[in-house]
Amino acid sequence: MIEIEDFFSKVQKGKVKLAETVLEKINGKDDISEELKEISETLLAETEYSSNGFLHMIRTIFQTPPVLRAMAIGCALQAFQQLGGINTVMYYSTTMIKMAGVENDSLAIWLSCIPSFMNAVFAIVSLVIVEKVARRKLLLTTLMGTIFGLCLLGGAYYKISNTTA
């Protein structure tokens, strides 16, 4: 019995008769020329990819408009997520609650669980409704909510800093 890697190496080296014999044994007497052609093309593309390497792949990404557009959209979404500040809000929520006037450390810690819990709940809600509501509509709606929330948070900090000064 011929090993699969050995089979592909035979096709790659141009030993087509042996490859045809193996395919006939596997598939019967069906027309195997189309399958052999497919295998040869795949091996050729694989060889071309491995010889050109990583830089060729990167060059191809930047020269293919649909792929470039998808990558730009993905990078923009990642930037929105990072610049949105939810991680900062969750990280400093205990400090923010203390700044709001809660003196008890234990209570401040428990109150800081509320934003984390709400983040988890709405992540699950968005996973459930993402297919029912269009992705773009969901993104724009949540982006507006994020902008509103961050403006509210900034306004509260501004007010606190002006009243304590």
N, C-alpha and C positions, 0 to 999 in steps of 0.2 A: 504494500500500500504506500502510495507517495504522500509525503507530508505536504501540508498546504503551503508552507513557506518555500519548500522545494518546487512546488508547482508554479508559484509566482515567479521564482527566480528563473525557471525554464522559459516562461513566457517572456520575461524581461530580456533574456539572452537570445531570443529569437528562435527557440526550439518549438516551433508552432505545431509540428506533427505530434510530438509527445503530449503537448497541452491538449490538442484535439482528442487524442486517445483517452486522456484522463477525463475530459468533459463528457465524452461519449459514455464512459463507464458510469459517471455520476448521473447524467441526465438521460441516458438511453440514446437512441438514434435520432433524436430531435435535431433540428437545425441549430448547430452550436456556433456558427460563424458570427452571429450577432453578439452572443455572450462573450466570445473570445475577443471580438473587436472592443467591446466595453471594458473588458479586463485590461487589454493593451492600452487603451486610452487613459484609464485610471492610473496605471503604472507609469505611463509617460508623464502625466500631470504631477504625480507624486515625485517622480525623479526631478522634474523641472522645479517644483517647489523646494525640494531639499537642496538642490544645487544653488538656487537663488537666495534662499534663506529668509531670515527675519526682515531684513531691510526691503526686500522685494515686496513682502506682504504689507509692510507699512506704506510703501510707495503706492501700492495698489489701493489701499484704503483711501488715501488722499486723492487719488485720481478717479475714483468711482463716485460720482455725485450722490446717488442714493445712500451709499454707505457713509459718506462724509456727512451728509445731512443727519442721518440717524445718530452718528457719533456726536455731532454738535448738539443735538437735542438732548442726548443722554448726559453730556457734560453740563449743559445748562440746568437740567433738572437736579444734578448733583450739587451744582453751585447754589441753587435755590434752597436745597435741603441744608447745606452747610451754613449759608448766610442767614437762614431763617432764625437761627438762634435757639431752637428748642432745647438743644443739649446744654447750652449755657443756662437757660432758665431752669432746667431740671437740676443742674449741678449746684447752682446758687440759690435754689428755692428756700432752703432753710435760712440762709442769710437774709434773703428778701423778706421772709416772714418776720424775722427778728427786727429788721428795719421798720416793719409796719407796726411794731409795738408789742409783739408777743415776747414776754420776758422768759417764760419757762422753756428751757432747752428741749425737754421731752415733748412738750406740746408742739414746738416749732418743727421738730423732726416728724412727728405724726402728721402735722398739717402739710409738710412738704411731700408726703406720699400722695396727696390728692392730684397734683399735676402729673406725676408719674403714672398713677392709676388711670387718669383720663387719657393720657397719651396711649397707653396700652389698649384701652377700650375702643378709642376711635381708630386705632390702627386695625383692629379686628373688624370694626364696622366698615372701614374703607375697603378691606379685603372682600367683604361680603357684597358690597354694593358696586364695586368697580366694574363688574360686567353688566350690571343693570343700568347704570348711569355711564354715559360716555366718559372715557378716561380724561379727555381734555376738559370737559365740563367739571369733573371732580377736581382736577388739578387747579383750574382757575378759581373755583369756589373756595377750596381750602387755602389757596394762596391769598385770596382776599381776606379770609378769616385770620390768617397768620399776620398779614399786614395790620389789620385792625387790632389784634391782640398785642403786637409789638408796639404799636403807637400808644395804646392804652397803658402798657407797662412803662414805656418811656415817659409818658405824661405823669404817671404816678411818681416815678423817680424824680422828675423835675419838680413836682409839687412838694415832695418830701424834702428835697435838698433846699428849696427856697424857704420852707417853714422852719427848718432847723438852723438855718444860717443866721 
